[in-house]
Amino acid sequence: MAAPQAPTKPAKPGETSMPVIWAKQLGRLIGAPIGSVIFAFIIGAIIVLITGGDPIQAYQGLFCGGIGLFCTGDLYSSITPALEISSTIVFATPLIFTGLAVALPFRAGLFNIGAQGQLTMGAIAAAAVGIHYASWPGFILLPAVLIVGTLAGAAWGGIVGVLKAFTGAHEVVTTIMLNYIAAFFLYYLLRGGPMQLAGQPEISANVGAGAQLPHFLNGNGQLFGQPIGVYQAHTGILIAFAVAVLFYILLKRTALGYEIRAVGQNQRAARYAGISVKRTLIITMLIAGAFAGLAGGVEIAGLSHQLTIRYATDSTGFDAIAVALLGANAAIGIILAAFLFAALRVAGPVMQGNANVSQNLVDIIQAVILFSIAANFLRTFKIRLPALRQTPPGEDAPMVATTVTELEDTEPSEPAEVGDTA
């Protein structure tokens, strides 16, 4: 005799099923970024047409140079798709780290404009350890280089968190100022300073062999007609993927992640629920700085193997803002956005050299993407930044209920701990 089954709960009239809710959320999540990218490419094509170019050839150059697709015809016969893909991976690696370093504070209602300075300090610290302890075995030296770079970035970000928590100093101002300090500290070290390589200004000595991340391709032979040494994609990209997974787990599966999101939604409601806003802000900036500092360590260990002046003028930390916005501050979105921006950057010279279209088109496309994303983020700014949605005098709305509703609207599968506490 079959065991009796529990009766199925009938759906209420007008009730929306969970798969439909998640499908709508996915559409809201990816709709704006995909639409922004398509819109930017359309604008780019119009500009190419107006200036007398061929948009089909231009975009063929972008796809060929960035991801190795459509490399057909005489124009692209000299292009090595594998080399272009390798270069895209190299550019995407630090963008993933720094994109996460911008996205995490944003979820707490902060703008981290200092990812570049945090990356620079991480690179300085990592290079210092890799040079001064070059004789250490690799199984000790490589982790030490990456850990020290991470800690240096965390300390640089932590300064911002402490100032924000205890003095109210605006993080945009403090991060920009710390970017300048990091850049000029690098100038001091490499222009007649203690880390300058003798007789060669603006570079340091190489880190020890044990401090170098392995490349995916090694050897002295050739691959696709190119020396293997030119394929610089390294295992740092795997570390970047692991950090993205950690970012997701932190935000979605930990109490700290919930506190970060609650503070970003409404600081007053978070305090009412017993969350320490000051502690959350400081920890958020520490972790964000650690992500960016690790990017600097990975760049030293995986790519340059020495400290160079380019870290003072590099735009990776600022491009990360665009990556975080386009990626909707989600781990998978940041990875995809990082590869898109990296592919555009790598493909620019190929497009200019082969399709005779200025690589400045890449900057135009990126700018239009940002413009379109920013337009869609106006509502998000109001939701996430408490200062932009203060209740007018005489209209004291129930804080906890509003915050819980906002959290449930975006993530219906998670319990409303704040509401339960209240």
KEFI-461391 format. One record per residue: x, y, z of N, C-alpha, C in turn; residue number from 1. Coordinates in steps of 0.1 Angstrom, whole numbers. Example, Ala and Ser with C-alpha at 12.3 -4.5 7.8 and 13.67 -1.06 7.14 Angstrom:
BEGIN
- neast	nnorth	nup	caeast	canorth	caup	ceast	cnorth	cup	pos
- 132	-57	78	123	-45	78	132	-33	78	1 $
- 128	-22	71	137	-11	71	129	0	79	2 $
END
This chain:
BEGIN
- neast	nnorth	nup	caeast	canorth	caup	ceast	cnorth	cup	pos
- 9	-12	0	0	0	0	9	12	0	1 $
- 6	21	-9	15	33	-11	12	43	1	2 $
- 23	49	5	23	58	17	15	70	12	3 $
- 7	76	21	-1	88	17	8	100	15	4 $
- 5	108	6	13	120	2	7	132	8	5 $
- 15	141	12	10	154	18	3	162	7	6 $
- -8	168	10	-15	175	0	-7	187	-5	7 $
- -8	190	-18	-1	201	-23	-8	214	-20	8 $
- 0	224	-16	-6	236	-12	-11	244	-25	9 $
- -23	247	-26	-28	254	-38	-22	268	-39	10 $
- -19	272	-51	-14	285	-53	-25	296	-51	11 $
- -22	306	-44	-31	317	-42	-34	324	-55	12 $
- -46	329	-57	-49	337	-69	-39	349	-70	13 $
- -33	350	-82	-24	362	-84	-10	360	-79	14 $
- -8	348	-72	6	346	-66	15	342	-77	15 $
- 27	348	-77	38	345	-87	47	334	-82	16 $
- 50	325	-91	58	314	-87	73	318	-86	17 $
- 81	311	-78	94	315	-75	103	315	-88	18 $
- 102	305	-97	109	306	-110	106	319	-118	19 $
- 94	323	-118	91	335	-125	97	347	-118	20 $
- 97	347	-105	104	358	-98	118	359	-101	21 $
- 125	347	-101	139	347	-104	142	351	-118	22 $
- 133	347	-127	135	351	-141	134	366	-143	23 $
- 125	372	-136	123	386	-137	136	393	-131	24 $
- 140	388	-120	152	394	-114	164	392	-123	25 $
- 166	381	-129	177	379	-139	176	389	-150	26 $
- 164	391	-155	162	401	-166	166	415	-161	27 $
- 162	418	-149	165	432	-144	181	433	-142	28 $
- 187	422	-138	201	422	-135	209	424	-148	29 $
- 206	416	-158	214	416	-170	209	424	-182	30 $
- 196	429	-180	190	436	-191	197	450	-193	31 $
- 200	457	-183	206	470	-184	220	469	-189	32 $
- 229	460	-184	243	459	-189	243	455	-204	33 $
- 235	445	-207	235	440	-221	230	451	-230	34 $
- 219	458	-226	214	468	-234	224	480	-236	35 $
- 232	483	-225	242	493	-226	253	490	-236	36 $
- 257	478	-235	268	473	-245	263	474	-259	37 $
- 251	469	-262	246	469	-275	244	484	-280	38 $
- 239	492	-271	237	506	-274	250	513	-278	39 $
- 261	510	-270	274	516	-272	280	511	-286	40 $
- 278	499	-289	283	494	-302	275	500	-314	41 $
- 262	503	-312	255	509	-322	260	524	-324	42 $
- 262	531	-313	267	544	-314	281	544	-321	43 $
- 289	535	-317	302	534	-323	302	531	-338	44 $
- 292	523	-342	291	520	-357	287	533	-364	45 $
- 278	541	-358	273	553	-364	285	563	-366	46 $
- 293	564	-355	305	573	-356	314	568	-367	47 $
- 317	555	-368	326	551	-379	320	554	-392	48 $
- 307	552	-394	301	555	-407	302	570	-410	49 $
- 299	579	-401	300	593	-403	314	597	-407	50 $
- 324	591	-401	338	595	-404	343	588	-416	51 $
- 335	581	-423	339	575	-436	345	561	-434	52 $
- 344	554	-423	350	541	-421	340	530	-423	53 $
- 344	518	-422	336	506	-424	333	500	-411	54 $
- 321	501	-405	319	495	-392	320	480	-391	55 $
- 318	473	-402	319	459	-402	334	455	-401	56 $
- 342	462	-408	357	459	-407	362	463	-393	57 $
- 356	474	-388	361	479	-375	357	469	-364	58 $
- 345	464	-364	341	454	-354	347	440	-356	59 $
- 350	437	-369	358	425	-371	372	426	-365	60 $
- 378	438	-366	391	440	-359	390	439	-344	61 $
- 378	444	-338	377	443	-324	375	428	-319	62 $
- 367	421	-327	365	407	-323	377	398	-325	63 $
- 384	401	-336	396	394	-339	407	397	-329	64 $
- 409	410	-326	420	414	-317	417	411	-302	65 $
- 404	410	-299	401	408	-285	399	394	-281	66 $
- 391	386	-289	388	372	-285	392	362	-296	67 $
- 399	367	-306	404	358	-317	393	352	-326	68 $
- 382	359	-327	371	354	-337	371	363	-349	69 $
- 367	357	-360	365	364	-373	379	369	-378	70 $
- 389	362	-376	402	366	-381	404	360	-395	71 $
- 396	364	-404	396	359	-418	399	370	-428	72 $
- 404	367	-439	407	376	-449	421	381	-449	73 $
- 425	389	-459	439	393	-459	443	403	-448	74 $
- 433	411	-444	435	421	-434	441	415	-421	75 $
- 436	403	-418	439	398	-405	447	385	-406	76 $
- 453	383	-417	461	370	-419	473	370	-410	77 $
- 478	381	-406	490	382	-397	487	381	-382	78 $
- 474	381	-379	470	381	-365	470	367	-359	79 $
- 475	365	-347	475	352	-341	464	352	-330	80 $
- 453	346	-333	442	346	-323	446	342	-309	81 $
- 454	331	-308	458	326	-295	465	337	-287	82 $
- 474	345	-294	481	355	-287	472	366	-282	83 $
- 462	370	-290	452	380	-286	444	375	-274	84 $
- 440	363	-274	433	358	-262	441	358	-250	85 $
- 454	354	-251	463	354	-240	465	368	-235	86 $
- 466	378	-243	467	392	-239	454	397	-232	87 $
- 443	392	-237	430	396	-230	430	391	-216	88 $
- 434	378	-214	434	372	-201	443	380	-192	89 $
- 455	385	-197	464	392	-189	458	405	-184	90 $
- 451	412	-193	445	425	-190	433	423	-180	91 $
- 425	412	-182	413	410	-174	417	406	-160	92 $
- 428	400	-157	431	395	-144	431	406	-133	93 $
- 439	417	-135	438	427	-124	424	435	-124	94 $
- 417	435	-135	404	441	-136	394	434	-127	95 $
- 395	421	-127	386	413	-118	388	416	-103	96 $
- 401	416	-99	404	419	-85	399	433	-82	97 $
- 403	443	-90	399	457	-86	384	460	-88	98 $
- 378	453	-98	363	454	-99	356	449	-86	99 $
- 361	438	-81	356	434	-68	358	443	-57	100 $
- 370	450	-57	374	460	-47	365	472	-48	101 $
- 360	475	-59	350	486	-60	336	482	-57	102 $
- 332	470	-61	319	465	-59	315	463	-44	103 $
- 324	457	-36	321	454	-23	317	467	-15	104 $
- 326	477	-15	322	490	-8	309	495	-13	105 $
- 306	494	-26	294	499	-32	282	493	-25	106 $
- 283	480	-22	272	473	-16	270	478	-2	107 $
- 280	484	4	279	490	17	276	505	17	108 $
- 273	510	5	270	524	3	282	533	2	109 $
- 294	528	-1	306	535	-2	311	535	-17	110 $
- 318	546	-20	325	546	-33	340	545	-32	111 $
- 345	534	-36	360	532	-35	366	536	-47	112 $
- 371	549	-48	378	554	-59	393	551	-58	113 $
- 397	544	-47	411	542	-44	417	529	-48	114 $
- 410	521	-56	415	508	-60	429	509	-66	115 $
- 432	520	-74	445	521	-80	456	523	-69	116 $
- 453	532	-60	463	533	-49	465	521	-41	117 $
- 455	513	-38	456	501	-31	463	490	-39	118 $
- 461	490	-52	469	481	-61	484	485	-61	119 $
- 486	498	-62	500	503	-62	507	499	-49	120 $
- 501	501	-38	507	497	-25	509	482	-24	121 $
- 500	474	-29	502	460	-29	513	456	-38	122 $
- 515	462	-49	526	459	-58	539	463	-52	123 $
- 540	474	-45	552	479	-38	556	469	-28	124 $
- 547	465	-19	550	456	-8	554	442	-14	125 $
- 547	437	-24	550	424	-30	564	424	-36	126 $
- 567	435	-43	580	436	-50	591	436	-39	127 $
- 589	444	-28	599	445	-18	602	431	-12	128 $
- 592	423	-9	594	410	-3	601	401	-14	129 $
- 596	401	-26	602	393	-36	616	396	-39	130 $
- 620	408	-38	634	412	-41	643	409	-29	131 $
- 639	413	-17	648	412	-5	649	398	0	132 $
- 639	389	-3	640	375	1	640	366	-11	133 $
- 647	370	-21	647	363	-34	653	349	-33	134 $
- 661	346	-22	667	333	-21	658	323	-14	135 $
- 647	327	-9	637	318	-2	632	308	-13	136 $
- 628	296	-8	622	287	-18	608	291	-22	137 $
- 604	287	-34	592	292	-40	580	289	-31	138 $
- 579	277	-25	567	274	-17	565	283	-5	139 $
- 576	290	-1	574	300	9	574	314	4	140 $
- 582	317	-6	583	331	-11	570	335	-19	141 $
- 565	327	-27	553	331	-35	541	334	-26	142 $
- 538	325	-17	527	329	-8	530	342	0	143 $
- 542	343	4	546	355	12	544	368	4	144 $
- 548	368	-9	546	379	-18	532	383	-20	145 $
- 523	373	-22	509	375	-24	502	380	-11	146 $
- 506	374	0	500	377	13	504	392	17	147 $
- 517	395	15	521	408	19	514	419	10	148 $
- 513	416	-3	506	425	-12	492	427	-8	149 $
- 485	416	-4	471	417	1	470	426	14	150 $
- 479	423	23	479	431	36	482	446	33	151 $
- 491	449	24	494	463	21	482	470	16	152 $
- 475	463	6	463	469	1	452	471	11	153 $
- 451	461	20	441	461	31	443	473	40	154 $
- 456	475	43	460	486	52	456	500	46	155 $
- 459	501	33	456	513	25	441	516	24	156 $
- 433	505	22	419	507	23	413	509	37	157 $
- 420	502	47	415	504	60	416	518	65	158 $
- 426	526	60	427	540	64	414	547	61	159 $
- 409	544	49	397	551	44	385	547	53	160 $
- 384	534	56	373	529	65	373	536	79	161 $
- 385	537	85	386	543	98	382	558	97	162 $
- 387	565	87	384	579	86	369	581	84	163 $
- 363	572	76	349	573	73	341	570	86	164 $
- 345	560	93	337	556	105	338	566	117	165 $
- 350	571	119	352	579	131	352	594	129	166 $
- 354	599	117	354	613	114	344	617	104	167 $
- 338	608	97	328	611	86	335	616	74	168 $
- 348	615	72	355	620	60	350	612	48	169 $
- 347	620	38	341	613	26	351	604	19	170 $
- 347	592	16	356	582	11	361	586	-3	171 $
- 353	593	-11	358	597	-24	370	606	-23	172 $
- 369	616	-14	381	625	-12	393	618	-7	173 $
- 391	610	4	402	603	10	409	593	1	174 $
- 401	585	-7	407	576	-16	414	582	-27	175 $
- 409	593	-32	417	601	-43	430	606	-37	176 $
- 430	611	-25	442	616	-19	452	605	-17	177 $
- 447	594	-12	456	582	-10	462	577	-23	178 $
- 454	578	-34	459	574	-47	472	583	-50	179 $
- 471	596	-48	482	604	-51	494	601	-42	180 $
- 492	598	-29	502	594	-20	509	582	-24	181 $
- 502	572	-28	507	559	-33	516	561	-46	182 $
- 511	570	-55	518	572	-67	531	579	-65	183 $
- 531	590	-56	543	597	-54	553	589	-45	184 $
- 548	580	-37	556	571	-29	564	562	-39	185 $
- 557	557	-49	563	549	-59	574	557	-67	186 $
- 571	570	-70	581	578	-77	594	579	-68	187 $
- 591	581	-55	603	582	-46	611	570	-46	188 $
- 605	558	-46	612	545	-45	620	543	-58	189 $
- 615	547	-69	621	543	-82	629	554	-89	190 $
- 628	566	-84	636	577	-90	647	581	-80	191 $
- 657	574	-80	668	576	-70	666	571	-56	192 $
- 655	564	-54	651	559	-41	657	545	-38	193 $
- 653	539	-27	659	526	-23	656	514	-32	194 $
- 646	515	-40	642	503	-48	646	505	-63	195 $
- 653	516	-66	657	518	-80	668	508	-84	196 $
- 667	502	-95	678	493	-100	690	502	-104	197 $
- 702	499	-100	714	507	-102	715	510	-117	198 $
- 716	523	-120	718	528	-134	706	527	-142	199 $
- 694	523	-137	682	522	-145	671	528	-138	200 $
- 668	541	-139	657	547	-132	643	542	-136	201 $
- 634	542	-127	620	539	-129	617	524	-129	202 $
- 627	516	-126	624	501	-125	632	496	-113	203 $
- 627	485	-107	635	478	-96	641	466	-102	204 $
- 648	459	-93	654	446	-97	642	436	-98	205 $
- 645	425	-104	635	414	-105	633	407	-92	206 $
- 621	402	-89	618	394	-78	625	380	-80	207 $
- 627	373	-70	633	360	-71	624	350	-79	208 $
- 631	340	-85	623	331	-93	612	324	-86	209 $
- 614	322	-73	604	315	-65	592	324	-62	210 $
- 592	337	-65	581	346	-63	573	348	-76	211 $
- 576	340	-86	569	342	-99	558	332	-101	212 $
- 546	336	-105	535	327	-108	538	320	-121	213 $
- 535	308	-123	538	301	-135	528	305	-146	214 $
- 533	306	-159	525	309	-170	518	296	-175	215 $
- 507	297	-182	501	286	-188	509	279	-198	216 $
- 517	286	-205	526	281	-216	540	285	-212	217 $
- 549	275	-212	563	277	-209	572	269	-219	218 $
- 584	274	-221	593	267	-230	600	276	-239	219 $
- 608	271	-248	616	279	-257	611	276	-272	220 $
- 601	268	-274	596	266	-288	587	276	-293	221 $
- 580	272	-303	570	282	-309	556	275	-309	222 $
- 546	284	-309	532	280	-310	525	290	-319	223 $
- 518	284	-329	511	292	-339	520	303	-345	224 $
- 533	299	-347	542	308	-354	548	319	-345	225 $
- 545	318	-332	550	328	-323	559	321	-312	226 $
- 569	328	-307	577	322	-296	567	320	-284	227 $
- 569	309	-277	560	306	-265	561	317	-255	228 $
- 573	324	-254	575	334	-244	565	346	-245	229 $
- 559	348	-257	551	360	-258	537	357	-253	230 $
- 533	345	-250	520	342	-244	521	343	-229	231 $
- 517	355	-224	519	358	-210	508	355	-200	232 $
- 498	349	-205	487	345	-196	492	336	-185	233 $
- 489	340	-173	495	332	-161	484	328	-152	234 $
- 488	320	-142	478	314	-133	472	324	-123	235 $
- 475	336	-124	469	346	-116	454	347	-119	236 $
- 450	344	-131	436	344	-135	428	334	-126	237 $
- 434	323	-123	427	313	-114	425	319	-100	238 $
- 435	326	-95	433	333	-82	422	343	-83	239 $
- 421	350	-94	410	360	-96	397	353	-95	240 $
- 395	342	-102	383	334	-102	380	330	-87	241 $
- 390	325	-80	388	321	-66	383	332	-57	242 $
- 389	344	-59	385	356	-52	371	360	-55	243 $
- 367	358	-68	353	362	-71	343	352	-64	244 $
- 347	339	-63	338	330	-56	338	334	-41	245 $
- 349	338	-36	349	342	-22	340	355	-20	246 $
- 341	364	-29	332	376	-29	318	372	-28	247 $
- 314	362	-37	300	358	-37	296	351	-24	248 $
- 304	342	-19	301	336	-6	300	346	5	249 $
- 309	355	5	309	366	16	296	373	16	250 $
- 292	378	4	280	386	4	267	378	6	251 $
- 266	366	1	254	359	0	252	348	11	252 $
- 263	344	17	263	332	26	268	335	40	253 $
- 271	347	43	277	350	57	269	361	63	254 $
- 271	362	77	264	372	84	270	386	81	255 $
- 284	386	79	290	399	75	285	404	62	256 $
- 283	395	53	277	399	40	264	406	41	257 $
- 255	399	50	242	405	52	243	419	59	258 $
- 253	420	68	254	433	75	259	444	65	259 $
- 268	440	56	273	449	45	261	454	37	260 $
- 253	445	33	241	449	24	231	457	32	261 $
- 229	453	45	220	461	53	224	475	55	262 $
- 237	477	58	243	490	60	242	498	47	263 $
- 244	492	35	242	498	23	228	503	20	264 $
- 219	495	24	205	498	22	200	510	31	265 $
- 204	510	44	199	520	53	207	519	66	266 $
- 216	529	68	224	528	80	216	529	93	267 $
- 206	538	93	198	540	105	191	527	108	268 $
- 185	520	98	178	508	101	188	497	106	269 $
- 200	497	100	210	487	104	214	489	119	270 $
- 215	502	123	218	504	137	207	500	146	271 $
- 195	503	142	183	499	149	182	484	151	272 $
- 187	476	142	187	462	142	199	456	150	273 $
- 208	465	155	219	460	163	232	458	155	274 $
- 233	463	143	245	462	135	254	473	138	275 $
- 267	471	140	277	482	142	281	487	128	276 $
- 276	499	125	279	505	112	293	508	111	277 $
- 299	513	121	313	517	120	322	505	118	278 $
- 320	494	125	327	482	123	325	476	109	279 $
- 313	477	104	310	472	91	317	480	80	280 $
- 317	493	81	324	501	71	339	499	71	281 $
- 345	497	83	359	495	84	363	482	78	282 $
- 356	471	81	359	458	76	356	457	61	283 $
- 346	464	56	344	465	42	355	470	34	284 $
- 361	482	39	372	488	32	385	480	34	285 $
- 386	473	45	398	464	47	398	453	36	286 $
- 386	447	34	385	436	25	387	441	10	287 $
- 380	453	8	382	458	-6	396	462	-9	288 $
- 403	468	1	417	471	-2	425	458	-3	289 $
- 422	447	4	429	435	2	427	429	-12	290 $
- 415	430	-17	413	426	-31	422	433	-41	291 $
- 423	446	-39	431	454	-49	446	452	-46	292 $
- 450	451	-33	464	448	-30	468	435	-36	293 $
- 459	425	-35	462	412	-41	464	413	-56	294 $
- 457	422	-63	459	425	-77	473	430	-80	295 $
- 478	439	-71	492	443	-73	502	432	-71	296 $
- 499	424	-61	508	412	-58	508	403	-70	297 $
- 497	400	-76	496	391	-87	502	397	-99	298 $
- 501	410	-101	508	416	-113	523	415	-112	299 $
- 528	417	-100	543	415	-98	547	401	-100	300 $
- 540	392	-94	544	377	-94	541	371	-108	301 $
- 530	376	-115	526	369	-127	531	375	-140	302 $
- 533	389	-140	535	396	-152	548	403	-153	303 $
- 550	414	-145	561	422	-147	574	417	-140	304 $
- 572	410	-128	583	405	-120	592	415	-115	305 $
- 589	428	-116	596	439	-111	587	451	-109	306 $
- 591	460	-100	583	472	-98	587	482	-108	307 $
- 577	488	-115	579	498	-125	571	510	-123	308 $
- 575	521	-129	568	534	-127	554	534	-133	309 $
- 551	524	-141	538	524	-148	526	522	-138	310 $
- 529	516	-126	518	515	-117	513	528	-111	311 $
- 521	539	-113	517	552	-109	507	558	-119	312 $
- 508	554	-131	500	560	-142	490	550	-147	313 $
- 490	538	-143	481	528	-148	466	532	-145	314 $
- 457	528	-154	443	532	-152	435	520	-147	315 $
- 441	509	-143	433	497	-140	424	499	-128	316 $
- 428	507	-118	419	509	-107	407	518	-110	317 $
- 409	526	-120	398	535	-124	389	528	-134	318 $
- 395	520	-143	386	511	-152	378	502	-143	319 $
- 383	498	-131	375	489	-123	362	495	-119	320 $
- 360	508	-118	347	514	-115	337	511	-126	321 $
- 342	512	-139	333	508	-150	330	493	-150	322 $
- 340	485	-146	338	471	-146	327	467	-135	323 $
- 328	473	-123	319	470	-113	305	475	-116	324 $
- 304	487	-122	290	492	-126	284	483	-137	325 $
- 292	480	-147	287	471	-158	283	457	-153	326 $
- 291	452	-144	289	439	-138	278	439	-128	327 $
- 271	450	-125	261	451	-115	265	447	-102	328 $
- 278	448	-98	284	445	-85	281	431	-81	329 $
- 280	422	-91	279	408	-89	291	401	-94	330 $
- 295	390	-88	308	383	-91	309	379	-105	331 $
- 299	372	-110	299	367	-124	298	379	-134	332 $
- 291	389	-130	290	401	-139	303	408	-140	333 $
- 310	409	-129	323	416	-129	333	408	-137	334 $
- 333	395	-136	342	387	-145	340	389	-159	335 $
- 327	389	-163	324	391	-177	327	405	-182	336 $
- 324	415	-173	327	429	-177	342	431	-178	337 $
- 350	425	-169	364	426	-170	370	421	-183	338 $
- 365	409	-187	369	404	-200	365	412	-212	339 $
- 353	419	-211	349	427	-222	358	439	-223	340 $
- 361	446	-212	369	458	-212	384	454	-216	341 $
- 388	443	-211	402	438	-215	403	435	-230	342 $
- 392	429	-235	392	426	-250	392	438	-258	343 $
- 384	448	-254	384	461	-261	398	468	-261	344 $
- 404	467	-249	417	474	-248	428	467	-257	345 $
- 427	454	-257	437	446	-265	434	448	-280	346 $
- 421	448	-283	417	449	-297	419	462	-304	347 $
- 420	473	-296	422	486	-302	433	488	-312	348 $
- 445	484	-309	456	485	-319	454	476	-331	349 $
- 448	465	-329	445	456	-341	435	463	-350	350 $
- 425	469	-345	415	475	-353	421	487	-360	351 $
- 429	495	-353	436	506	-360	446	502	-370	352 $
- 453	492	-368	464	488	-377	458	481	-389	353 $
- 447	473	-388	442	465	-399	430	471	-405	354 $
- 421	477	-398	409	482	-404	410	497	-406	355 $
- 421	503	-402	423	518	-404	412	526	-397	356 $
- 408	521	-385	399	529	-376	406	532	-363	357 $
- 406	544	-359	413	548	-347	409	540	-335	358 $
- 419	536	-327	416	529	-315	409	537	-305	359 $
- 408	550	-307	400	558	-298	385	554	-298	360 $
- 381	547	-308	367	542	-308	365	533	-296	361 $
- 375	526	-291	374	518	-279	370	527	-267	362 $
- 377	538	-266	373	548	-255	359	553	-256	363 $
- 355	555	-269	341	560	-271	331	550	-266	364 $
- 334	537	-270	325	526	-267	324	525	-251	365 $
- 335	525	-245	335	524	-230	328	536	-224	366 $
- 330	548	-229	323	559	-224	308	558	-225	367 $
- 303	554	-237	289	553	-239	283	542	-230	368 $
- 291	531	-228	286	520	-219	284	526	-205	369 $
- 294	534	-200	293	540	-187	281	550	-186	370 $
- 280	558	-197	269	568	-197	256	561	-196	371 $
- 254	550	-204	241	543	-203	239	536	-190	372 $
- 249	530	-184	248	523	-171	245	534	-161	373 $
- 252	545	-161	249	555	-151	235	560	-151	374 $
- 229	561	-163	215	565	-164	206	556	-157	375 $
- 209	543	-158	201	532	-151	204	531	-136	376 $
- 215	537	-132	219	535	-118	214	547	-109	377 $
- 207	556	-115	202	567	-107	193	562	-95	378 $
- 184	553	-99	175	548	-88	183	540	-78	379 $
- 193	532	-83	201	524	-74	209	533	-64	380 $
- 214	545	-69	221	554	-60	211	558	-48	381 $
- 199	561	-52	189	566	-41	187	554	-31	382 $
- 186	542	-36	183	531	-27	195	528	-18	383 $
- 207	529	-23	219	524	-16	225	535	-7	384 $
- 224	547	-11	231	558	-4	221	565	6	385 $
- 222	563	19	212	568	28	211	583	27	386 $
- 222	590	24	222	605	23	213	610	12	387 $
- 210	602	2	202	606	-9	187	603	-7	388 $
- 184	596	3	170	594	5	165	596	20	389 $
- 170	607	26	166	610	39	151	614	39	390 $
- 144	610	49	130	613	50	128	627	54	391 $
- 120	634	46	117	648	49	112	650	63	392 $
- 114	662	69	109	664	83	94	662	83	393 $
- 89	655	94	75	653	95	70	641	89	394 $
- 79	633	81	75	621	74	84	610	79	395 $
- 83	606	91	92	596	97	86	582	94	396 $
- 91	577	83	86	564	78	92	553	87	397 $
- 85	541	88	91	530	95	104	525	89	398 $
- 115	526	95	128	523	89	130	509	86	399 $
- 128	500	96	131	486	94	122	480	84	400 $
- 109	483	84	101	477	74	105	480	60	401 $
- 109	493	58	113	497	44	125	490	40	402 $
- 135	489	49	148	482	45	145	467	42	403 $
- 137	460	50	135	446	48	128	444	35	404 $
- 118	453	32	111	452	19	121	453	7	405 $
- 131	463	8	140	465	-2	149	452	-4	406 $
- 153	447	8	162	435	7	154	423	1	407 $
- 141	422	5	133	410	0	130	412	-15	408 $
- 129	425	-20	126	427	-34	138	422	-42	409 $
- 150	424	-37	161	420	-45	166	405	-43	410 $
- 163	400	-31	168	386	-29	157	379	-21	411 $
- 147	374	-27	135	368	-20	138	356	-13	412 $
- 149	348	-16	152	335	-10	158	336	3	413 $
- 162	348	7	170	350	20	160	354	31	414 $
- 162	349	43	153	354	54	156	368	58	415 $
- 146	375	62	147	389	66	152	390	81	416 $
- 165	388	83	170	387	97	167	401	104	417 $
- 169	412	97	167	425	103	153	426	109	418 $
- 143	422	100	129	423	104	126	414	116	419 $
- 132	402	116	130	393	127	135	398	140	420 $
- 147	404	139	153	410	151	144	421	157	421 $
- 140	430	148	131	440	152	118	435	158	422 $
END
